[in-house]
Amino acid sequence: MLPKFSSRAFLAPMAGVSDPALRLQCKKMGAGLVVTEFTNIHSIIAKEKTT
């Protein structure tokens, strides 16, 4: 069973677009769910600074 959301509008992850300011605005405007963009786990493990 899925959790209950406050709205049926969701913000999809978009690389280079869905920054924190956009996610905050979408949440304020009523989005039921906002998410971050995908990250490369190998870059995180290798501690690359460009991630």
Helices and strands as residue ranges (DSSP letters): E 10-11, H 20-28, E 33-34, H 41-45
